[in-house]
Each structure stands twice: as structure tokens, then as C-alpha cells.
Amino acid sequence: MSRDLPRGDGGRARAAPASPPLASPAWSPSASPSSAPRSSVAISFGSPAGESGVTRLDLDDILVRHPQAAFLMRITGDSMREAGVHDGDLALVDRAMDGAHGQVVIAILGDEFVCRRLHRRGSDVRLQAADAACADWVPGAGEELQIWGVVTHVIRPLTK
């Protein structure tokens, strides 16, 4: 089952079946086409000789909801690694968004920024690291939780 994908000229292009996973022993190139794994993700740009429908991408249009409130911050530390936020990543932070339960946020604790998951259920409000070895931060008497922004995307190099 293929899926229609939009093209720059308003036409439709068909997505080809995805390549099999490298570790999949059940799939082989000689297998029948009906047994090949399927995917709805386009994995190629098509033939260079034909019109591929590839247009220039503007990451601001794709990733940023509130341009006047968007910031990039470099992450240091591994306390959010299990949440997909690694040391050295660039986090795209949206200051116009209110932090909701379960979102990864940038908060201000004392005089520093921290990246944590926001836990908010009724009066129970805390910041949780993805690393179980890190203790939750719970506001004490007279302390207020300051959410600086919500992490909407993470940018990480795949090569060094």
C-alpha cells in the first residue's frame, strides 16, 4: 500500500516501499514484493533526470510556531538522555508555550537553566529528569517554579 505525497507542482508522487532494516533476517531481496516491508516515509528524492518535486525547505516554517519567542540552547549533561535529549544537542525552545504535563521544558532553578520533564497533576508540580539517579525538583515553601520555555525539537549531529 503506497501513500500519496505532495509535490511542489501540485501533482502527486508515490512513495516506494522502504528498504528493509539491516538487521531483519526475514527479508531478502529475492523475496516477493508483497512480503517486503512497507513504509509511508519517502526515503529518496527520485530520479535526477525527472522532476522530483523537491523544493527549498525553510526550517523556520517547519519547526518554529512562534518566531519571536524561539531560541536555541545547547544542552549540557546526560540527565535527559532517556528522553532523547543528549549532551551537546541544540534544543529549540518556544517561550510562548505554557508547559504542560509531560513536556520537556527549560526551567530556571536558582540562577541556572535546567532541562527537565514537567510533571503537573493538580497541586503536585515537579521537574523530573529522565535519569532515575537524579532526584525530582519539587518547589519548597515560598519557591515558585519558573518555566522559561518548552523544548519543541532537538537537533543533533549524526557525524562528528
C-alpha positions in Angstrom: 0.0 0.0 0.0 1.7 3.2 -1.1 0.9 6.7 0.0 0.4 9.9 -1.9 2.9 12.5 -1.1 2.6 16.2 -2.1 4.9 17.6 -4.8 5.9 21.1 -5.4 3.9 21.3 -8.7 0.6 20.3 -7.1 0.8 16.7 -8.6 1.2 13.6 -6.6 4.2 11.3 -6.2 4.1 7.7 -5.0 6.4 6.6 -2.1 8.3 3.4 -2.9 8.5 0.7 -0.2 11.2 1.4 2.3 14.4 -0.5 2.3 14.4 -3.4 4.8 16.1 -2.9 8.2 19.7 -4.1 8.1 19.1 -6.5 11.0 16.0 -8.1 9.5 16.8 -11.7 8.7 13.3 -12.4 7.4 13.5 -10.1 4.4 15.7 -10.8 1.4 15.9 -9.0 -2.0 14.7 -12.2 -3.7 11.5 -12.2 -1.6 8.3 -11.4 -3.4 7.3 -7.7 -3.4 4.3 -8.4 -1.3 6.5 -9.7 1.6 8.7 -6.6 1.6 8.3 -4.2 4.5 6.2 -1.1 3.7 6.6 2.4 4.9 4.8 5.7 4.4 8.0 7.7 4.6 9.7 8.8 1.4 13.3 7.8 1.5 14.7 9.2 -1.7 14.4 12.2 -3.9 13.6 10.3 -7.1 15.5 10.4 -10.4 17.7 13.4 -11.0 16.6 13.2 -14.7 12.9 13.7 -13.8 11.1 16.3 -11.8 11.4 15.2 -8.2 9.2 17.9 -6.6 11.9 18.8 -4.2 11.6 22.4 -3.1 13.8 24.6 -0.8 12.9 23.9 2.9 12.7 26.7 5.4 13.3 25.2 8.9 11.7 28.3 10.5 8.5 27.4 8.7 8.7 23.7 9.6 9.9 23.8 13.2 9.1 27.2 14.7 5.5 28.1 15.8 6.3 31.4 17.4 9.3 33.0 15.7 9.5 35.9 18.1 9.7 33.5 21.1 12.0 30.8 19.6 15.5 30.2 21.0 18.2 27.6 20.5 20.0 26.4 23.7 23.0 24.0 23.9 22.3 21.1 26.3 25.0 20.0 28.7 24.7 16.9 30.8 23.1 13.5 30.4 20.1 13.7 32.8 17.6 13.8 29.9 19.3 11.2 27.7 16.5 8.7 28.1 14.1 11.4 26.9 16.1 11.8 23.7 17.9 15.0 24.8 21.7 14.3 24.8 24.7 16.2 25.9 25.7 18.7 23.2 22.3 18.8 21.5 20.7 22.0 20.4 17.3 22.4 21.9 14.7 24.5 20.1 12.8 26.3 22.9 9.5 28.0 22.5 8.9 30.6 25.2 5.4 31.4 24.0 4.2 27.9 25.0 3.0 27.1 28.6 4.5 24.0 29.9 2.0 21.1 30.1 2.3 17.8 32.0 4.8 15.5 30.3 6.5 18.1 28.2 10.3 18.7 28.3 10.9 22.2 29.5 13.7 24.6 30.3 13.2 25.9 33.8 15.1 28.4 36.0 16.4 26.9 39.3 18.3 29.5 41.3 20.5 31.2 38.8 20.7 28.5 36.2 18.7 26.9 33.4 17.8 23.2 33.7 16.2 20.9 31.1 13.6 18.5 32.7 10.2 16.9 32.1 7.4 18.8 33.7 5.1 16.8 36.0 1.9 18.6 36.7 -1.1 16.8 38.3 -3.3 19.0 40.4 -1.2 20.6 43.1 1.6 18.1 42.5 4.2 20.1 40.4 7.7 18.9 39.9 10.6 18.7 37.5 11.8 15.2 36.6 15.0 14.1 35.0 14.8 11.1 32.6 17.7 9.6 34.6 16.3 7.8 37.6 19.5 8.6 39.5 18.6 12.3 39.5 16.2 13.5 42.2 13.0 15.3 41.3 12.9 19.0 42.0 9.8 20.0 44.0 9.3 23.7 44.9 9.6 24.2 48.6 7.8 26.7 50.7 8.0 30.1 49.2 9.6 28.8 46.0 8.0 29.2 42.6 8.6 27.0 39.5 9.7 29.2 36.7 9.2 27.6 33.3 11.3 29.5 30.8 10.1 27.6 27.7 9.1 24.3 26.2 11.6 22.2 24.2 9.8 21.5 20.9 12.7 19.9 18.9 16.2 18.7 19.4 19.0 19.0 16.8 21.8 16.5 17.0 24.7 15.8 14.6 24.9 12.2 13.3 28.5 12.5 12.4 31.4 14.2 14.2 
